[in-house]
């Protein structure tokens, strides 16, 4: 951009300016943390010890300079990081409330994100939510829990969860960066700097822990015709109809495939994938709570393995396929689209994720059109660490439609039927645009196949 253009360019909006500043602070925090790791490694290296023994004055001067950089308030504050010794000293600093420059930068960036979100969600800086944020900022976790309980008692847990949904991941990351638990730091740093978290930021339980329990080759069982279910299914070919079909399938481990005779004379297929079911955290379905965690952080899961077998049973190789998934089903849909073995067999043209945490997933075929639908009061899409009001943009070519639901109650605002109603009555422009993109899939449904999926 030339100087004249820069002078005439409109100033960024409040949200854009806050987002830009938060990204800069996140990048600076990452740089400061890397500097702390390098300085810690240099201070603890054997070469420095040997040099100190050979030339005590030179070695002591170097060690003193490194120690000053790691501890002085004009340096990295409390910048120890990396390795056993650095991690131990860093943890001791947390116990003594010594956060250091990198953490201060990261926390400030997260605070700016919340300020930006409040421009769209003023309720975030009103009433008990202000007290909740202040308690987190002051590292008073017990008080924060008490305030949330008071909110739940007054308004219900469902409303309280949906109230913090726009900044849920940011609040958890902020809390993790300043609390005394060293195990949740890794995911908090990822959220603060725009990287992909590999653990949840509350306790720091890694995805690999859940993946250990979510095992199985996956199995798909074709169900016989269910007149009651078939009566609730629609064949209209619009996005709202497919989302309503997912609602009709229920959260009982079922998916459905429509064969469609399309306007151009070819056959196409629409895979509709339901979300997590209730009951025990671990059961015989890949759509359980454990599967919910692993489908967010992994691609090859029992859900995707079972779904691949269902597709292979009724979709010919080389066919064009659109996938619509709700909640965990949306994450599994993106997982299928990210597997080269799957996209090498079928041409996945579209993936529509409805209320799903999919922002860090990428399709194997760059031609796949990814569409994400997010109600900003739905907490589930933010479980991957990126909210609908995140300062970090999605890849070019992705479409993300966000809106404010009239209901703030969770899980009502997360229900597939609710998303379909939102599309019809609150954001019909989003519905119409998606229907234009999916126009090649509008046609008579020639076959319907419903499968029940199992881990084994």
C-alpha positions as CSV (number, residue, x, y, z in Angstrom):
1,X,0.0,0.0,0.0
2,X,1.4,3.4,-0.9
3,X,1.5,6.4,1.5
4,X,-1.5,8.2,-0.1
5,X,-3.6,5.1,0.1
6,X,-2.6,4.6,3.7
7,X,-3.6,8.2,4.5
8,X,-7.1,7.8,3.0
9,X,-7.8,4.2,4.3
10,X,-10.6,4.2,6.8
11,X,-9.5,3.5,10.4
12,X,-10.2,0.0,11.6
13,X,-13.3,-0.6,13.6
14,X,-13.1,-1.1,17.4
15,X,-13.4,-4.9,17.0
16,X,-10.7,-5.0,14.2
17,X,-8.3,-2.8,16.2
18,X,-8.7,-5.0,19.3
19,X,-8.3,-8.1,17.3
20,X,-5.2,-6.8,15.5
21,X,-3.7,-5.8,18.9
22,X,-4.5,-9.2,20.4
23,X,-2.8,-11.0,17.5
24,X,0.3,-8.9,17.9
25,X,0.4,-9.6,21.7
26,X,-0.1,-13.3,21.0
27,X,2.8,-13.3,18.6
28,X,5.0,-11.3,21.0
29,X,4.1,-13.7,23.8
30,X,5.2,-16.7,21.6
31,X,8.4,-14.9,20.8
32,X,9.1,-14.1,24.5
33,X,8.4,-17.7,25.5
34,X,10.8,-19.0,22.8
35,X,13.4,-16.5,24.1
36,X,12.9,-17.8,27.6
37,X,13.3,-21.4,26.4
38,X,16.5,-20.5,24.6
39,X,17.9,-18.6,27.6
40,X,17.0,-21.4,30.0
41,X,18.6,-24.0,27.7
42,X,21.8,-21.8,27.5
43,X,21.9,-21.3,31.3
44,X,21.5,-25.0,32.0
45,X,23.8,-26.3,29.2
46,X,26.9,-28.3,30.0
47,X,29.0,-26.1,27.7
48,X,28.4,-23.1,30.0
49,X,29.4,-25.1,33.0
50,X,32.6,-26.2,31.3
51,X,33.4,-22.7,30.1
52,X,32.8,-21.4,33.6
53,X,35.3,-23.9,35.1
54,X,37.9,-23.0,32.5
55,X,37.4,-19.3,32.6
56,X,35.5,-18.5,35.8
57,X,35.2,-14.8,35.2
58,X,33.9,-15.1,31.6
59,X,31.6,-18.0,32.5
60,X,30.2,-16.2,35.6
61,X,29.5,-13.1,33.5
62,X,27.6,-15.1,30.9
63,X,25.6,-16.9,33.5
64,X,24.8,-13.7,35.3
65,X,23.6,-12.1,32.1
66,X,21.4,-15.0,31.3
67,X,20.0,-15.1,34.8
68,X,19.3,-11.4,34.7
69,X,17.5,-11.7,31.3
70,X,15.3,-14.5,32.8
71,X,14.5,-12.8,36.1
72,X,14.7,-9.1,35.8
73,X,11.5,-7.1,35.3
74,X,13.1,-5.3,32.4
75,X,13.9,-8.6,30.8
76,X,11.6,-11.7,30.6
77,X,10.4,-11.2,34.2
78,X,10.1,-14.9,35.2
79,X,11.0,-16.4,31.8
80,X,12.2,-19.9,32.7
81,X,10.7,-22.5,30.4
82,X,11.6,-25.8,28.8
83,X,13.4,-28.8,30.0
84,X,13.1,-30.4,33.4
85,X,14.9,-27.6,35.3
86,X,13.2,-24.8,33.4
87,X,9.8,-26.3,33.8
88,X,10.4,-26.9,37.5
89,X,11.5,-23.3,38.1
90,X,8.6,-22.0,36.0
91,X,6.2,-23.9,38.2
92,X,7.7,-22.6,41.4
93,X,7.3,-19.1,39.9
94,X,3.6,-19.8,39.3
95,X,3.2,-20.8,43.0
96,X,4.8,-17.5,43.9
97,X,2.6,-15.6,41.4
98,X,5.6,-14.7,39.2
99,X,4.0,-14.9,35.7
100,X,6.8,-13.3,33.6
101,X,6.7,-11.2,30.4
102,X,5.4,-14.0,28.1
103,X,2.4,-14.8,30.2
104,X,1.6,-11.2,30.8
105,X,1.6,-10.6,27.0
106,X,-0.6,-13.6,26.4
107,X,-3.1,-12.7,29.2
108,X,-3.3,-9.1,27.9
109,X,-4.0,-10.4,24.4
110,X,-6.8,-12.7,25.8
111,X,-8.2,-9.7,27.7
112,X,-8.4,-7.7,24.5
113,X,-10.3,-10.6,22.8
114,X,-12.9,-10.4,25.6
115,X,-13.1,-6.6,25.2
116,X,-13.7,-7.1,21.4
117,X,-16.3,-9.8,22.0
118,X,-18.1,-7.4,24.4
119,X,-18.6,-5.0,21.6
120,X,-20.9,-7.6,20.0
121,X,-22.0,-9.1,23.4
122,X,-22.3,-6.2,25.9
123,X,-23.6,-8.6,28.5
124,X,-20.1,-10.0,28.9
125,X,-19.1,-6.8,30.8
126,X,-22.3,-6.5,32.8
127,X,-23.6,-8.0,36.0
128,X,-22.1,-11.2,37.4
129,X,-20.0,-11.9,34.3
130,X,-17.8,-8.8,35.2
131,X,-17.2,-10.3,38.7
132,X,-16.4,-13.7,37.1
133,X,-13.8,-12.1,34.8
134,X,-12.3,-10.1,37.6
135,X,-12.0,-13.2,39.8
136,X,-10.2,-15.0,37.0
137,X,-7.9,-12.0,36.4
138,X,-7.0,-11.9,40.1
139,X,-6.2,-15.7,40.1
140,X,-9.1,-16.4,42.6
141,X,-10.3,-19.7,41.1
142,X,-12.5,-20.6,44.1
143,X,-14.2,-17.2,43.9
144,X,-14.8,-17.7,40.2
145,X,-16.4,-21.1,40.8
146,X,-18.6,-19.5,43.5
147,X,-19.7,-16.7,41.1
148,X,-20.6,-19.2,38.4
149,X,-22.6,-21.3,40.8
150,X,-24.5,-18.1,41.9
151,X,-25.2,-17.4,38.2
152,X,-26.4,-21.0,37.7
153,X,-28.6,-20.8,40.8
154,X,-30.1,-17.5,39.6
155,X,-30.5,-18.2,35.8
156,X,-29.8,-21.9,35.4
157,X,-26.7,-23.6,34.4
158,X,-27.8,-23.8,30.7
159,X,-28.2,-20.0,30.5
160,X,-24.9,-19.4,32.3
161,X,-23.0,-21.6,30.0
162,X,-24.5,-19.9,26.9
163,X,-23.7,-16.5,28.4
164,X,-19.9,-17.2,28.4
165,X,-19.9,-19.2,25.2
166,X,-18.4,-16.4,23.0
167,X,-15.3,-16.2,25.3
168,X,-15.4,-19.6,26.8
169,X,-12.1,-20.8,25.4
170,X,-10.4,-17.4,26.1
171,X,-11.5,-17.5,29.8
172,X,-10.3,-21.0,30.2
173,X,-6.9,-20.2,28.6
174,X,-6.6,-17.0,30.8
175,X,-7.3,-19.0,33.9
176,X,-4.9,-21.8,32.9
177,X,-2.0,-19.3,32.3
178,X,-2.2,-17.9,35.8
179,X,-3.4,-20.8,37.9
180,X,-1.1,-23.2,39.8
181,X,-1.8,-26.2,37.5
182,X,1.2,-26.7,35.2
183,X,-0.6,-29.4,33.2
184,X,-3.1,-27.1,31.4
185,X,-0.5,-24.6,30.3
186,X,0.2,-26.2,26.9
187,X,-3.3,-25.9,25.6
188,X,-3.7,-22.4,27.1
189,X,-0.6,-21.3,25.2
190,X,-2.0,-22.7,22.0
191,X,-5.3,-20.8,22.4
192,X,-3.5,-17.6,23.3
193,X,-1.2,-17.7,20.3
194,X,-3.7,-19.1,17.7
195,X,-2.2,-22.6,17.5
196,X,-4.0,-26.0,17.6
197,X,-4.5,-27.1,21.2
198,X,-4.0,-30.8,21.9
199,X,-5.6,-30.9,25.4
200,X,-8.5,-29.3,27.2
201,X,-7.4,-26.1,29.1
202,X,-9.3,-26.7,32.3
203,X,-7.3,-29.6,33.8
204,X,-4.9,-30.2,30.9
205,X,-6.1,-33.7,30.0
206,X,-4.6,-34.4,26.6
207,X,-6.5,-35.8,23.7
208,X,-4.2,-38.8,23.7
209,X,-5.7,-39.8,27.0
210,X,-9.2,-39.9,25.6
211,X,-8.0,-41.6,22.4
212,X,-6.6,-44.4,24.5
213,X,-10.2,-45.3,25.5
214,X,-11.7,-44.5,22.1
215,X,-10.6,-47.5,20.2
216,X,-12.0,-49.9,17.7
217,X,-12.1,-50.7,14.0
218,X,-15.6,-49.2,13.6
219,X,-18.6,-51.1,12.4
220,X,-21.6,-49.9,10.4
221,X,-24.9,-51.9,10.6
222,X,-27.5,-51.2,7.9
223,X,-30.9,-50.8,9.6
224,X,-34.1,-52.2,8.3
225,X,-36.7,-49.7,7.2
226,X,-38.3,-47.9,10.2
227,X,-41.7,-46.4,9.1
228,X,-41.8,-44.0,11.9
229,X,-38.3,-42.6,11.1
230,X,-38.9,-42.5,7.4
231,X,-42.1,-40.5,8.0
232,X,-40.0,-37.9,9.8
233,X,-37.4,-37.6,7.1
234,X,-37.5,-35.1,4.3
235,X,-36.2,-35.3,0.8
236,X,-36.4,-31.6,-0.2
237,X,-32.7,-31.2,-0.7
238,X,-32.2,-27.9,1.2
239,X,-29.7,-27.4,4.0
240,X,-32.5,-27.0,6.6
241,X,-34.1,-30.3,5.5
242,X,-30.8,-32.1,5.9
243,X,-30.3,-30.6,9.3
244,X,-33.8,-31.6,10.3
245,X,-33.1,-35.1,9.1
246,X,-30.2,-35.2,11.5
247,X,-32.5,-34.1,14.3
248,X,-34.9,-36.9,13.3
249,X,-32.1,-39.5,13.4
250,X,-31.5,-38.6,17.0
251,X,-28.4,-38.9,19.0
252,X,-28.4,-42.7,19.2
253,X,-25.5,-43.5,16.9
254,X,-27.1,-43.3,13.5
255,X,-26.1,-41.7,10.2
256,X,-27.9,-41.6,6.9
257,X,-27.0,-41.6,3.2
258,X,-29.2,-40.2,0.5
259,X,-28.7,-41.2,-3.1
260,X,-29.9,-38.2,-5.2
261,X,-30.7,-38.1,-8.9
262,X,-29.3,-34.7,-9.8
263,X,-30.3,-32.1,-12.4
264,X,-27.3,-32.8,-14.6
265,X,-28.3,-36.4,-14.9
266,X,-25.7,-37.8,-12.5
267,X,-26.1,-39.5,-9.2
268,X,-24.7,-37.8,-6.1
269,X,-24.8,-38.7,-2.4
270,X,-25.5,-36.8,0.8
271,X,-24.1,-38.2,4.1
272,X,-25.9,-36.9,7.2
273,X,-24.1,-37.4,10.5
274,X,-25.6,-37.0,13.9
275,X,-23.9,-35.8,17.1
276,X,-23.0,-37.1,20.5
277,X,-25.6,-39.2,22.4
278,X,-26.3,-39.3,26.1
279,X,-25.7,-42.1,28.6
280,X,-22.4,-43.4,29.8
281,X,-19.2,-41.5,28.8
282,X,-18.0,-44.7,27.2
283,X,-20.3,-47.2,25.4
284,X,-20.5,-49.3,22.2
285,X,-21.2,-46.3,20.0
286,X,-18.4,-44.0,18.7
287,X,-20.8,-41.1,19.4
288,X,-20.2,-41.1,23.1
289,X,-18.5,-38.5,25.3
290,X,-15.0,-40.1,24.9
291,X,-15.6,-40.1,21.1
292,X,-16.6,-36.4,21.3
293,X,-13.2,-35.5,22.7
294,X,-11.2,-37.6,20.2
295,X,-13.1,-36.5,17.1
296,X,-12.2,-32.9,18.0
297,X,-8.5,-33.6,18.2
298,X,-8.0,-36.6,15.9
299,X,-9.0,-37.5,12.4
300,X,-8.8,-41.4,12.3
301,X,-11.3,-42.4,15.0
302,X,-13.9,-45.2,15.5
303,X,-16.6,-42.8,14.2
304,X,-14.7,-42.1,11.0
305,X,-13.8,-45.7,10.5
306,X,-17.4,-46.9,10.9
307,X,-18.7,-44.1,8.7
308,X,-16.2,-45.0,5.9
309,X,-17.6,-48.6,6.0
310,X,-21.2,-47.3,5.8
311,X,-20.3,-45.1,2.8
312,X,-18.4,-48.0,1.1
313,X,-21.6,-50.1,1.4
314,X,-23.8,-47.9,-0.7
315,X,-21.7,-45.2,-2.5
316,X,-19.7,-46.2,-5.6
317,X,-16.0,-45.2,-5.8
318,X,-15.5,-41.9,-7.6
319,X,-19.0,-40.6,-6.7
320,X,-19.5,-37.0,-5.6
321,X,-20.4,-36.7,-2.0
322,X,-21.6,-33.8,0.3
323,X,-21.4,-34.3,4.0
324,X,-23.6,-32.5,6.6
325,X,-22.8,-33.1,10.3
326,X,-24.1,-31.7,13.5
327,X,-22.0,-31.3,16.6
328,X,-19.7,-34.3,16.9
329,X,-21.0,-35.3,13.5
330,X,-19.6,-32.1,12.0
331,X,-16.2,-32.8,13.5
332,X,-16.4,-36.4,12.1
333,X,-17.5,-35.0,8.7
334,X,-14.4,-32.8,8.6
335,X,-12.3,-35.8,9.7
336,X,-13.5,-37.8,6.7
337,X,-12.8,-34.9,4.4
338,X,-9.2,-34.6,5.8
339,X,-8.4,-38.3,5.2
340,X,-6.5,-38.7,1.9
341,X,-7.7,-42.4,1.7
342,X,-11.3,-41.2,1.8
343,X,-11.0,-38.3,-0.5
344,X,-9.0,-40.4,-2.9
345,X,-12.0,-42.7,-3.2
346,X,-14.8,-40.2,-3.2
347,X,-15.0,-36.6,-4.5
348,X,-16.0,-34.7,-1.3
349,X,-17.4,-31.5,-2.8
350,X,-18.9,-29.9,0.3
351,X,-18.8,-30.2,4.1
352,X,-21.4,-28.4,6.2
353,X,-20.5,-28.4,9.9
354,X,-23.4,-27.4,12.1
355,X,-22.6,-26.3,15.6
356,X,-19.2,-28.1,15.5
357,X,-15.6,-27.5,16.6
358,X,-13.9,-27.8,13.2
359,X,-11.9,-24.6,12.9
360,X,-8.4,-26.3,13.0
361,X,-9.3,-29.1,10.7
362,X,-8.4,-28.9,7.0
363,X,-9.7,-30.9,4.0
364,X,-7.3,-33.1,2.1
365,X,-8.7,-31.8,-1.2
366,X,-8.4,-28.0,-1.4
367,X,-11.4,-27.9,-3.7
368,X,-13.7,-29.1,-0.9
369,X,-16.1,-26.3,0.1
370,X,-16.2,-26.0,3.9
371,X,-19.2,-24.3,5.5
372,X,-19.5,-23.7,9.3
373,X,-22.7,-22.7,11.0
374,X,-22.3,-21.3,14.5
375,X,-24.8,-19.8,16.9
376,X,-22.6,-17.6,19.1
377,X,-24.3,-18.7,22.3
378,X,-23.6,-22.4,21.5
379,X,-20.6,-23.4,23.5
380,X,-19.8,-26.6,21.5
381,X,-18.2,-24.9,18.5
382,X,-15.7,-23.2,20.8
383,X,-14.4,-26.5,22.3
384,X,-11.5,-26.6,19.9
385,X,-10.2,-23.3,21.3
386,X,-11.5,-20.9,18.6
387,X,-14.8,-19.1,19.1
388,X,-17.0,-17.4,16.5
389,X,-15.6,-14.0,17.6
390,X,-11.9,-15.1,17.4
391,X,-9.3,-12.7,16.0
392,X,-7.9,-15.5,14.0
393,X,-9.4,-15.9,10.5
394,X,-10.4,-19.1,8.9
395,X,-8.6,-20.2,5.6
396,X,-9.5,-18.5,2.4
397,X,-12.5,-20.2,0.8
398,X,-14.1,-21.3,4.0
399,X,-17.6,-19.9,4.8
400,X,-18.6,-19.2,8.4
401,X,-22.1,-18.0,9.2
402,X,-22.6,-16.8,12.7
403,X,-25.6,-15.3,14.5
404,X,-27.1,-14.6,17.9
405,X,-29.9,-17.0,18.8
406,X,-32.9,-15.6,20.6
407,X,-32.5,-18.4,23.1
408,X,-29.5,-18.3,25.4
409,X,-30.2,-21.7,26.9
410,X,-27.8,-24.5,26.4
411,X,-28.3,-27.2,25.1
412,X,-31.4,-25.9,23.4
413,X,-29.4,-23.5,21.3
414,X,-27.2,-26.4,20.3
415,X,-29.9,-28.7,19.1
416,X,-30.0,-29.6,15.4
417,X,-33.7,-28.6,15.2
418,X,-32.9,-25.2,16.6
419,X,-30.2,-24.6,14.0
420,X,-32.7,-25.5,11.3
421,X,-35.2,-23.0,12.8
422,X,-32.4,-20.4,13.0
423,X,-31.6,-20.9,9.3
424,X,-35.3,-20.5,8.3
425,X,-36.2,-17.6,10.5
426,X,-33.1,-15.7,11.7
427,X,-30.5,-16.1,9.0
428,X,-32.5,-17.1,5.8
429,X,-29.8,-15.3,3.8
430,X,-27.3,-17.9,5.0
431,X,-29.7,-20.7,4.2
432,X,-30.3,-19.3,0.7
433,X,-26.6,-18.9,0.0
434,X,-25.8,-22.5,1.1
435,X,-28.7,-23.8,-1.0
436,X,-27.2,-22.1,-4.0
437,X,-23.8,-23.8,-3.3
438,X,-25.5,-27.2,-2.9
439,X,-27.8,-26.8,-5.9
440,X,-26.2,-29.7,-7.7
441,X,-27.5,-32.0,-5.0
442,X,-31.2,-31.0,-5.4
443,X,-33.1,-33.7,-7.0
444,X,-35.3,-36.8,-6.3
445,X,-33.9,-39.1,-3.6
446,X,-33.7,-42.5,-5.1
447,X,-32.4,-44.4,-2.0
448,X,-32.1,-43.9,1.7
449,X,-29.7,-45.9,3.8
450,X,-29.7,-45.6,7.6
451,X,-26.8,-47.1,9.6
452,X,-26.1,-47.7,13.2
453,X,-22.5,-47.2,14.0
454,X,-20.4,-49.2,16.6
455,X,-16.9,-49.0,17.9
456,X,-16.3,-52.6,17.1
